Amino acid sequence: MNKKKRKAFKEASKKSAIQEITKTVVDQLNVITVDLGQDSKKLKKEIEKRSAQLAKKLVKKLKIAKPIIKEVIIEELAPASV
């Protein structure tokens, strides 16, 4: 795998990890705020903003697993069956 593909894969993996972490944090915090009776649009917007910031910080410390790269290569090389 050349350097360009590795970089693209790494960026795509980080982006999907950020989205996944953000979604999970937002869902959990929204459940908590509803239970506490503090449900508002302003609060939800703040939760989304801060969870995105948190996700970016967490992803910087994540290591991308190498076995996933092999699966991507196999899928790219496999011929499409019609």
BAZA-705099 format. One record per residue (C-alpha): residue number from 1; residue in one letter; x, y, z. Coordinates in steps of 0.2 Angstrom, whole numbers, plus 2048, in hexadecimal, padded with zeros to 3 digits. Example, Ala and Ser with C-alpha at 12.3 -4.5 7.8 and 13.67 -1.06 7.14 Angstrom:
// BAZA-705099
+-----+-----+------+-------+-----+
:   n : res : east : north :  up :
+-----+-----+------+-------+-----+
:   1 :   A :  83E :   7EA : 827 :
:   2 :   S :  844 :   7FB : 824 :
+-----+-----+------+-------+-----+
END
This chain:
// BAZA-705099
+-----+-----+------+-------+-----+
:   n : res : east : north :  up :
+-----+-----+------+-------+-----+
:   1 :   M :  800 :   800 : 800 :
:   2 :   N :  808 :   810 : 7FB :
:   3 :   K :  809 :   820 : 806 :
:   4 :   K :  7FB :   829 : 7FE :
:   5 :   K :  7EE :   81B : 801 :
:   6 :   R :  7F4 :   819 : 813 :
:   7 :   K :  7F2 :   82B : 816 :
:   8 :   A :  7E0 :   82B : 80E :
:   9 :   F :  7DC :   81C : 818 :
:  10 :   K :  7E2 :   823 : 828 :
:  11 :   E :  7D8 :   833 : 825 :
:  12 :   A :  7C8 :   82A : 821 :
:  13 :   S :  7CA :   81F : 830 :
:  14 :   K :  7CC :   82E : 83B :
:  15 :   K :  7BD :   837 : 834 :
:  16 :   S :  7B2 :   828 : 836 :
:  17 :   A :  7B9 :   826 : 848 :
:  18 :   I :  7B5 :   838 : 84C :
:  19 :   Q :  7A3 :   836 : 845 :
:  20 :   E :  7A0 :   826 : 84F :
:  21 :   I :  7A7 :   82D : 85F :
:  22 :   T :  79D :   83D : 85D :
:  23 :   K :  78D :   833 : 859 :
:  24 :   T :  78F :   828 : 869 :
:  25 :   V :  793 :   837 : 874 :
:  26 :   V :  784 :   841 : 86E :
:  27 :   D :  778 :   833 : 86F :
:  28 :   Q :  77D :   82F : 881 :
:  29 :   L :  77D :   841 : 887 :
:  30 :   N :  76C :   844 : 87F :
:  31 :   V :  765 :   835 : 889 :
:  32 :   I :  76C :   83C : 899 :
:  33 :   T :  766 :   84E : 896 :
:  34 :   V :  754 :   847 : 892 :
:  35 :   D :  754 :   83D : 8A2 :
:  36 :   L :  759 :   84D : 8AC :
:  37 :   G :  74C :   857 : 8A3 :
:  38 :   Q :  758 :   863 : 89B :
:  39 :   D :  753 :   860 : 889 :
:  40 :   S :  755 :   870 : 87E :
:  41 :   K :  75C :   874 : 86D :
:  42 :   K :  769 :   87F : 874 :
:  43 :   L :  770 :   871 : 87F :
:  44 :   K :  770 :   864 : 871 :
:  45 :   K :  77A :   870 : 866 :
:  46 :   E :  786 :   873 : 874 :
:  47 :   I :  788 :   860 : 876 :
:  48 :   E :  78B :   85D : 864 :
:  49 :   K :  798 :   86A : 863 :
:  50 :   R :  7A2 :   864 : 872 :
:  51 :   S :  7A0 :   852 : 86E :
:  52 :   A :  7A8 :   856 : 85D :
:  53 :   Q :  7B7 :   85E : 865 :
:  54 :   L :  7B9 :   850 : 871 :
:  55 :   A :  7B8 :   843 : 863 :
:  56 :   K :  7C6 :   84C : 85A :
:  57 :   K :  7D1 :   84C : 869 :
:  58 :   L :  7CE :   83A : 86C :
:  59 :   V :  7D2 :   835 : 85A :
:  60 :   K :  7E3 :   83D : 85B :
:  61 :   K :  7E8 :   830 : 868 :
:  62 :   L :  7E1 :   821 : 85E :
:  63 :   K :  7EB :   815 : 855 :
:  64 :   I :  7E4 :   80F : 845 :
:  65 :   A :  7E4 :   7FC : 844 :
:  66 :   K :  7EE :   7F4 : 836 :
:  67 :   P :  7E3 :   7E5 : 832 :
:  68 :   I :  7D6 :   7F0 : 82C :
:  69 :   I :  7E1 :   7F6 : 81E :
:  70 :   K :  7E3 :   7E4 : 817 :
:  71 :   E :  7D0 :   7E2 : 816 :
:  72 :   V :  7CF :   7F3 : 80C :
:  73 :   I :  7DC :   7ED : 800 :
:  74 :   I :  7D3 :   7DC : 7FD :
:  75 :   E :  7C3 :   7E5 : 7FA :
:  76 :   E :  7CB :   7F1 : 7ED :
:  77 :   L :  7D3 :   7E3 : 7E4 :
:  78 :   A :  7C5 :   7D7 : 7E3 :
:  79 :   P :  7BC :   7D8 : 7D2 :
:  80 :   A :  7AA :   7DD : 7D2 :
:  81 :   S :  79E :   7CF : 7CE :
:  82 :   V :  78F :   7D3 : 7C3 :
+-----+-----+------+-------+-----+
END
